[in-house]
Amino acid sequence: MYKRQVIVSTANLRQGPSLWSPIVTQLPKGTVLEVLGAEGDWYRVRWTDPMRGRVEGYIARRLVTPLTGPTPGQAPTPSTERPSLPPPP
């Protein structure tokens, strides 16, 4: 399972992988989606709506980007790498 984040001001979550498919809901920029699968230029995703609970649908790939960093509400994973020090003067 991997996640994607909406990168446009408002993205339509649709019932099917098509621009002609009915809109399930609209998602604001920054919304984090769980990717369940892919069909062509579309991702099948799940999102937890504060009012309706879990919602599934399709979103065009061009409207999202891979999520970088920790998921909102999740603590960052500590790094085991040692920071590099600058060379001595």
C-alpha positions in Angstrom: 0.0 0.0 0.0 1.3 3.5 -0.8 -0.1 7.0 -0.6 -0.6 9.9 -2.8 -1.4 13.6 -2.1 -3.7 15.9 -4.0 -1.6 18.7 -5.7 -4.4 20.8 -7.3 -6.8 23.2 -5.5 -9.7 20.8 -5.9 -9.8 17.3 -7.3 -12.8 15.2 -8.3 -13.0 11.7 -6.8 -15.0 9.6 -9.3 -17.0 6.4 -9.2 -15.0 5.0 -12.1 -11.8 5.6 -14.1 -13.3 8.1 -16.5 -14.0 11.8 -16.8 -17.6 10.9 -17.6 -18.0 8.9 -14.4 -20.1 10.5 -11.7 -18.3 12.5 -9.0 -18.3 10.9 -5.6 -16.8 14.0 -3.8 -14.3 16.8 -4.2 -11.0 16.7 -2.4 -9.0 19.8 -1.4 -5.2 20.2 -2.1 -3.1 18.3 0.4 -5.6 15.5 0.9 -3.8 12.2 1.5 -5.1 9.1 -0.3 -4.4 5.4 0.1 -3.8 3.8 -3.3 -5.6 0.5 -3.8 -4.7 0.0 -7.5 -4.3 1.6 -10.9 -6.2 1.5 -14.2 -4.5 3.3 -17.0 -4.2 7.0 -16.1 -6.3 6.5 -12.9 -5.6 5.4 -9.3 -8.3 3.6 -7.3 -8.0 5.2 -3.9 -9.5 5.2 -0.4 -9.9 8.3 1.7 -11.4 8.8 5.2 -14.0 11.6 5.0 -14.6 13.1 8.5 -18.4 13.1 7.8 -18.9 9.9 5.8 -16.1 7.7 6.9 -14.2 5.7 4.3 -14.8 6.6 0.7 -13.4 4.8 -2.3 -13.2 6.1 -5.9 -10.9 7.0 -8.8 -8.6 10.0 -9.3 -6.6 11.0 -12.3 -2.8 10.3 -11.8 -1.9 13.8 -12.9 -3.8 15.3 -9.9 -1.7 13.6 -7.2 2.0 13.2 -6.3 3.8 10.6 -4.1 3.5 11.5 -0.5 6.9 12.6 1.0 7.6 12.6 4.6 5.4 11.2 7.4 1.6 10.9 6.9 -0.1 13.8 8.7 -0.8 12.7 12.3 2.1 10.2 12.2 5.4 10.7 13.9 8.4 10.7 11.7 10.6 7.6 11.6 13.9 8.2 13.4 16.9 8.0 11.1 19.8 5.6 11.8 22.1 7.7 9.7 24.7 9.9 11.4 24.7 13.5 10.2 27.7 14.4 8.2 30.0 17.0 9.8 31.7 19.8 7.8 35.4 19.4 7.2 37.7 21.0 9.8 39.0 24.5 9.0 
